[in-house]
Each structure stands twice: as structure tokens, then as C-alpha cells.
Amino acid sequence: MQTARTTVTLDPDVRALLKRVMRERDIPFKQALNEAVRIAFGVPNRMPRKRYRLKPRNMGFNPNINWDKANQLAAAMEDEEIIRKMQMGK
């Protein structure tokens, strides 16, 4: 499909709405405007969003840790870090 360049005069409130969408979704002006027009005319977005893919990482497994008390472990680790920083004078 060919694109067409044109000049559009936007009301200040519409410009603010587009800027908000651009910022929230981290998309360019052109994409935000095209999607808004498609929605206004009831046409589904022809550009599917990129599927989010979680990249799993091996966090390791320590059988000596009781995972039922993970919050206690996190608190203990935080305490150790605070003590270390205090000893360094930070």
C-alpha cells in the first residue's frame, strides 16, 4: 500500500492526546495518528503488535535455601548490604 503525505491541522486537545499516546506507547507521531484514524473509522489495526517474548534465564537452584521464606531471605540480604555499606562509610 502506498503512503500519501498531507498536511493536517490539529486542535490543541487532539495534539495533546496524540502526544500522550506517543509517550505512553513509545511510538512515532505517524503511527499514533494512523492508529487513531483507523479506530475512529472502526477499522482494525492492520499492523499487529510485536508479540512480547520473555527470555528465560537460569537463576540457579540452591537446595539449602528454604524458598517458603523468600521474603525473610531478601530481608536478610538487604540487611547484610546495609551493614557492608555502613562499614565502608557510605
Residue frames as qw, qx, qy, qz and C-alpha x, y, z in Angstrom:
[[0.000, 0.889, 0.457, 0.000, 0.00, 0.00, 0.00],
 [0.409, 0.437, -0.022, 0.801, 1.34, 3.42, -0.94],
 [0.287, -0.590, -0.447, 0.608, 1.55, 6.20, 1.56],
 [0.195, 0.760, 0.303, 0.540, 0.38, 9.76, 0.97],
 [0.349, -0.171, -0.331, 0.860, 1.85, 12.84, 2.57],
 [0.102, -0.751, -0.443, -0.479, -0.57, 15.53, 3.63],
 [0.093, 0.242, -0.400, 0.879, -0.78, 18.48, 5.98],
 [0.444, -0.595, -0.661, -0.113, -3.19, 18.22, 8.88],
 [0.072, -0.490, 0.290, -0.819, -4.07, 20.99, 11.30],
 [0.508, -0.334, -0.776, 0.166, -4.78, 19.53, 14.73],
 [0.401, -0.808, -0.087, -0.423, -6.69, 21.19, 17.52],
 [0.004, -0.627, 0.636, -0.450, -4.57, 21.64, 20.67],
 [0.729, -0.273, 0.474, -0.412, -6.54, 18.99, 22.60],
 [0.955, 0.288, -0.013, -0.068, -6.09, 16.42, 19.80],
 [0.471, 0.661, -0.493, 0.313, -2.38, 17.20, 19.63],
 [0.324, -0.540, 0.618, -0.470, -2.10, 16.66, 23.39],
 [0.908, -0.046, 0.294, -0.294, -3.93, 13.33, 23.11],
 [0.852, 0.469, -0.211, 0.097, -1.61, 12.16, 20.34],
 [0.190, 0.682, -0.577, 0.408, 1.48, 13.26, 22.28],
 [0.612, -0.405, 0.528, -0.427, 0.25, 11.33, 25.33],
 [0.969, 0.161, 0.134, -0.128, -0.27, 8.17, 23.25],
 [0.628, 0.642, -0.374, 0.230, 3.17, 8.62, 21.66],
 [0.092, -0.633, 0.621, -0.454, 4.81, 8.93, 25.07],
 [0.756, -0.251, 0.452, -0.401, 2.88, 6.08, 26.73],
 [0.948, 0.213, 0.234, -0.041, 3.40, 3.61, 23.89],
 [0.386, -0.570, 0.507, 0.519, 6.78, 4.92, 22.72],
 [0.589, 0.438, 0.601, 0.316, 5.59, 5.20, 19.12],
 [0.229, -0.044, 0.241, 0.942, 6.19, 7.89, 16.47],
 [0.323, 0.357, 0.175, -0.859, 3.63, 10.58, 15.58],
 [0.437, 0.212, -0.605, -0.631, 2.80, 8.96, 12.24],
 [0.321, -0.112, -0.940, 0.005, 1.90, 5.64, 13.84],
 [0.038, 0.332, 0.659, -0.674, -0.15, 7.26, 16.61],
 [0.373, 0.349, -0.052, -0.858, -2.14, 9.35, 14.11],
 [0.439, 0.126, -0.751, -0.477, -2.75, 6.43, 11.72],
 [0.225, -0.197, -0.930, 0.214, -3.97, 4.19, 14.55],
 [0.155, 0.359, 0.467, -0.793, -6.25, 6.92, 15.91],
 [0.442, 0.288, -0.303, -0.793, -7.83, 7.47, 12.49],
 [0.396, 0.013, -0.886, -0.241, -8.33, 3.73, 11.98],
 [0.086, -0.283, -0.828, 0.476, -10.01, 3.43, 15.38],
 [0.264, 0.353, 0.188, -0.878, -12.24, 6.42, 14.61],
 [0.547, 0.260, -0.444, -0.661, -13.42, 4.78, 11.39],
 [0.856, -0.126, 0.353, -0.358, -13.86, 1.39, 13.06],
 [0.787, 0.469, -0.400, -0.008, -11.11, -0.28, 11.06],
 [0.869, -0.456, 0.074, 0.179, -8.98, -2.78, 12.96],
 [0.154, -0.822, 0.480, 0.266, -5.30, -2.03, 13.19],
 [0.877, 0.441, -0.179, -0.071, -3.64, -3.68, 10.20],
 [0.387, 0.578, -0.625, 0.354, -0.28, -3.70, 11.92],
 [0.829, -0.446, -0.336, -0.021, -0.23, -6.39, 14.59],
 [0.313, -0.855, 0.379, -0.165, 1.76, -5.61, 17.67],
 [0.465, 0.442, -0.750, 0.162, 5.02, -7.38, 18.13],
 [0.843, -0.403, -0.335, -0.120, 4.47, -10.31, 20.44],
 [0.274, -0.773, 0.495, -0.287, 6.24, -9.97, 23.77],
 [0.889, 0.086, -0.440, 0.089, 8.65, -12.81, 24.33],
 [0.567, -0.758, 0.300, -0.121, 10.04, -13.49, 27.76],
 [0.607, 0.497, -0.597, 0.168, 13.62, -14.66, 27.65],
 [0.846, -0.524, -0.083, -0.055, 14.04, -17.16, 30.47],
 [0.224, 0.696, -0.593, 0.338, 17.23, -17.07, 32.47],
 [0.786, -0.193, -0.560, 0.178, 18.64, -19.79, 34.67],
 [0.290, -0.812, 0.201, -0.465, 18.64, -18.34, 38.16],
 [0.297, 0.316, -0.835, 0.338, 20.24, -21.42, 39.60],
 [0.758, -0.477, -0.278, -0.347, 18.82, -23.51, 42.38],
 [0.107, 0.443, -0.723, 0.519, 20.23, -23.74, 45.86],
 [0.645, -0.338, -0.666, -0.163, 18.74, -26.67, 47.78],
 [0.414, -0.171, -0.585, 0.676, 19.98, -25.10, 51.04],
 [0.156, -0.046, 0.084, -0.983, 17.52, -22.23, 50.73],
 [0.151, 0.465, 0.836, -0.249, 14.01, -22.61, 52.07],
 [0.029, 0.232, 0.439, 0.867, 12.01, -20.90, 49.33],
 [0.298, -0.683, -0.661, -0.087, 8.94, -20.86, 51.57],
 [0.368, -0.807, -0.198, 0.417, 10.61, -17.97, 53.39],
 [0.577, 0.430, 0.221, 0.658, 11.91, -15.98, 50.42],
 [0.087, -0.908, -0.103, -0.398, 10.88, -12.66, 51.98],
 [0.675, -0.712, 0.133, 0.140, 13.00, -13.40, 55.04],
 [0.779, 0.021, 0.267, 0.567, 15.92, -14.24, 52.78],
 [0.324, 0.705, 0.213, 0.594, 15.51, -10.96, 50.88],
 [0.358, -0.911, -0.011, -0.203, 15.36, -9.00, 54.15],
 [0.791, -0.479, 0.197, 0.327, 18.49, -10.73, 55.44],
 [0.669, 0.280, 0.270, 0.634, 20.35, -9.96, 52.21],
 [0.070, 0.856, 0.152, 0.489, 19.26, -6.33, 52.38],
 [0.585, -0.808, 0.064, 0.015, 20.44, -6.11, 56.00],
 [0.813, -0.185, 0.234, 0.500, 23.82, -7.54, 55.02],
 [0.468, 0.557, 0.241, 0.642, 24.18, -4.94, 52.25],
 [0.215, -0.920, -0.072, -0.320, 23.31, -2.10, 54.63],
 [0.737, -0.620, 0.156, 0.219, 25.89, -3.34, 57.14],
 [0.752, 0.131, 0.259, 0.591, 28.51, -3.63, 54.38],
 [0.245, 0.750, 0.180, 0.587, 27.86, -0.04, 53.26],
 [0.447, -0.883, 0.004, -0.140, 28.00, 1.25, 56.83],
 [0.811, -0.391, 0.199, 0.387, 31.34, -0.45, 57.35],
 [0.599, 0.328, 0.275, 0.677, 32.65, 1.21, 54.18],
 [0.174, -0.429, -0.197, 0.864, 31.46, 4.58, 55.45],
 [0.008, -0.261, -0.571, -0.778, 28.86, 5.19, 52.75]]
